[in-house]
Structure formats: structure tokens, C-alpha cells
Amino acid sequence: MNKADISSVHKILMEDFISNPAPVIDLMAAQGCSPFQILVATILSARTKDETTSKVIKEKLFPNVKQASDFNRFTLEEIEQMIFPVGFFHQKAKALKQLPVVLEERFGGEIPQTIEELCELPGVGRKTANLVVAVAFKKPAICVDVHVHRINNRLGLVATSTPQETEFTLREILPQKYWCSWNACFVSFGQRRCRPINPHCGDCPIKRFCNYAKSQEKQKACGEK
Ligand code: SF4
């Protein structure tokens, strides 16, 4: 894949995205959830299935916590119970307990809107910060998770070794109009089709753009000679 293919690949993958269940964070944005709710859900969703995140926030967390200062009313153990069984719930509960303190001290109680400032919050790395900027504040940001990193390398659009390197490379080559939706293109596609092991390349809708698929076909052809 090269830069000239970006628009075609984006169009195909957005059609694929729309015809499949939306990831929990995109769904929340569509439902008009607040930046605070999107931030918290994004922290909880790391290394956790969407169904689990969705159940926890709807049934246990958001009925009790409507703004960051509400976390002050609960002990660490109570927050752990509210967010169980999300992955790494001990660490995430600690981060949520600290969240109102850091927001108050550093940002006057408001959710900051830049990647750098969001990264100062407990439990927030570049991936989470980019997603919050893009989804909650609708500002240009590219959230690179393991799926975006892996598939953009397979396609040959980037040749990078870490998600952060992929983010910075994409910032240079991707027109800004695609930044906010680039993550949505690849996440469920990466879970369903372009999986880490044994990707389902056979009838992949973007196969003709993919360097990985081309190299696999070449290897197969050589093996048959
Ligand atoms: S052809 Fe295969 S490796 Fe390439 S994007 Fe599709 S599933 Fe992934």
C-alpha cells in the first residue's frame, strides 16, 4: 500500500466498520456522552473486552459516578468493586481514585484537551489520550493501538517497530481528514479478520493493497514451482 491508496482503503474499511457493531467508545460518542465519561471508559477499556467495559460502565460505574469529583466519595476498594471485572482493575481503580486530585491540581477540575496534558493524568498513555482528543473533543489525533500498528505495517503504509513510531509516521503521511477515524477503521477489522496470527487474507476487502498478502502469494508461488 502506498499513500495514493489511503482514500480507497479508508472508504472500504469505513464501510466494513459501519456494517459491524461499533466499539464501545465510538458508541458512547454517538450517544452524546461527556468527555469525562469517554475518558473513564477509555481507561477501563484497555486490555478489556468491549462487552465487559460496556456492562461495567452502564450497570455499576456511571450510575454512581457522574463527574470526576464523585470518585472522592468512594474508597479504593469500592472503586475496585465497581469496575471489576475489567482487566487490571487494581491499577485502574488507583488511577481513577487519583483522577479528581490531579484534575483539580493541574487543570482546575476540567478534562484537558491536548494529548500532552491528558498524558499527565493517571492511567492515561498516548493511545488513550489520542482517542479522547479524537472522539471526545473531535480534534485531529491518531489513536494507534496494537491493531493499527500491526495492520498498517502489514499493508506497508508504515515500516515501524512501535505504536508510538507508527503514530508519528502516520501524522506525516496521513491527510488530517482521516486522523480521527483511522483507528475505527482497524480495530474491529483487526479483531475479526486481520488477526495477529493467521489473518484471514482470502477474501479480505483490502487484499489488493496489502504488501503482506502479496509477499505470502509470492512465497506460495515459489513453493509450488
Ligand atoms: S490481506 Fe491479510 S494481512 Fe492484508 S489486511 Fe487483509 S487480512 Fe490483513
Residues whose N, C-alpha, C, O or C-beta is under 5 A from the ligand:
A	BS01	SF4	R154 R193 C194 P199 H200 C201 C204 I206 K207 C210 Y212 A213
